[in-house]
């Protein structure tokens, strides 16, 4: 009997020890599993953070690149436009000086007209096809190198009320550029580059057809995958646009900007 009791106690001790051992193994396994899960979650969060950061940096880089590219192209348009206008201003400055010289020599208006005809017929197209003609107001008379006679058939024309003349007076002997307006001769929207002469009344002028400048804008749009672009002067007047009907409109007045963008 005692032997059996001892045997039973030994069996009980073994069973308890055995249960504690297996329970210890089970707890260690669970802890290990939890640790793996937590590590995996932390790794996933870090990976997401890296992906978000990388995406943000890539987006910023692409966006900055597009902005810089666009700014460079706009700067190029501005440079070419200013170069184009500077060529017109140089032509006006040079030939206004020639008219002044003719004045000093005492030539009459007939000789002045011959000079304007020569410039228009033989020289302007060689310089730039956008330069359509020279003209002016000399000694109280309007003279036109394109042979346009505004007084034909009883026509009425007041040179001093036209934008080109007003712009020259406001320029105070500096070469000035009038905002685009409708040419009474051709019906086209033009830009006038003018200069007041030394007598304080006579004016030499050059007309610039804006169609070629608008064509340049369209070529730029086609080459750079842009949908819309236009050139405006300091007063907000549209000098060149994809839509030629908008040339001469003011971008800032009467919500015209909304009309343009619709």
Secondary structure, 3 states (H helix, E strand, C coil): CHHHHHHHHHHHHHHHHHHHHHHHHHHHHHHHHHHHHHHHHHHHHHHHHHHHHHHHHHHHHHHHHHHHHHHHHHHHHHHHHHHHHHHHHHHHHHHHHHHHHHHHCCCCHHHHHHHHHHHHHHHHHHHCCCEEEEEEEECCEEEECCCCCCCHHHCCCCHHHCHHHHHHHHHCCCCEECCCEECCCCCCEEEEEEEECCCCCCEEEEEEECHHHHHHHHHHHHHHCCCCCEEECCCCEEEEECCHHHCCCECCCCCHHHHHHC
